[in-house]
Amino acid sequence: MKRIILLGAPGAGKGTLAAKITAAYKIPHISTGDIFRKNIKEGTPLGLKAKDYTDKGLLVPDGLTIEIVRARLSEEDCASGWLLDGFPRTIPQAEALDGITVIDCVIDICVPQERLMQRLTGRRTCPVCGEIYHISTHPGADCAGCGAKLIQRADDTEETVSQRLETYNAQTLPLIDWYNAKGLLVSVDGSNTPDGVFEEVQSTVPL
């Protein structure tokens, strides 16, 4: 059984690492955002409740989020384990998750704040084909695929990135101490290459 929580600030590389872990260990990658979208699209009772909040621009309450996570973890593809990304975000959510399931490991991707800023503010997106670049590897102003002018998305500006990191630090960083006290936390160096980070996970995480 591999029941894993993945923690990491915006820009830490959670998506890349999650893809490598789920492919190697053949477990589903469970993102709360994806769960919400799936339930809303399918019109489930939980999805309809969540839609009432999202349509008004409100955060979905913890109680409803927990019920949606509970339902997802009970599905057949989770029988051999799962990788949970985006939940829990707070101590109360973590306490609620403890009442639903047993956690085997919590992986925290550690990246210095300055590096996170560089990664996120350096991203450029093609408004036509959606391709994403970084100024460190693609300094040009045009998309290599379709030739359109690249743009910086609103959520990649320095001001917005700072706000996102502040929110993460305030809400989610306490989880690191909480899970560390439980002996479940494994920290990996997210400054490394994606393959290097995954190799560290393989060598340190008891999977």
Helices and strands as residue ranges (DSSP letters): E 2-8, H 14-25, E 29-31, H 32-42, H 45-54, H 62-73, G 76-78, E 81-85, H 91-98, E 105-110, H 113-121, E 123-125, E 132-134, G 154-156, H 158-171, H 173-181, E 185-189, H 194-204
